Amino acid sequence: MVSPFPFRIRPAIPADAPGILDLIHELAAYEKLSAEVVATPEKLRETLFGQAPAAECLLAEQGERVVGMAIFFTNYSTFLAQPGVYLEDLYVRDEQRGQGIGKALLTAVARLAVQRGCGRMEWAVLDWNQPAIDFYESLGASPQQEWTVYRLTGASLQKFGDA
């Protein structure tokens, strides 16, 4: 589908940190997780563009306005003995959805994964987010229902790491 609203996909740069944070806040509100956002533009500049970037970010722009993002990082599959890409967040502003922006961002990340010799691309979606589930399945992605995600964070991580 060709979008009637032109947009472009580009790698984020350090000056984009405030705009990325705005998208993160919108995503958190959509996912009902606003209280969990502690990111700052400074922390984003450090972790996305510093000496040892922890992740990468692609942005979608319409004119001068950032309307979407894909944040991803390299992981590793021991079974494949290959790197992979983990898509941490894919977000398109509500008013720009349905224009092909999400698909273009996802395609750009997949293209990078293929160029880098990755064996797979993975991401998680909240089980109540049916529009996202429908979108991903329309692209040929399949849920991995036999896996349960576990997480250590904050005080629990600190306590376990200090043991």
Secondary structure, DSSP 4 states (H G I P E B T S, - for coil): ---SS--EEEE--GGGHHHHHHHHHHHHHHTT-GGG----HHHHHHHHHSSS-S-EEEEEEETTEEEEEEEEEEEEETTTTEEEEEEEEEEE-GGGTTSSHHHHHHHHHHHHHHHTT-S-EEE---TT-HHHHHHHHHTT----TT-------HHHHHHHHH-
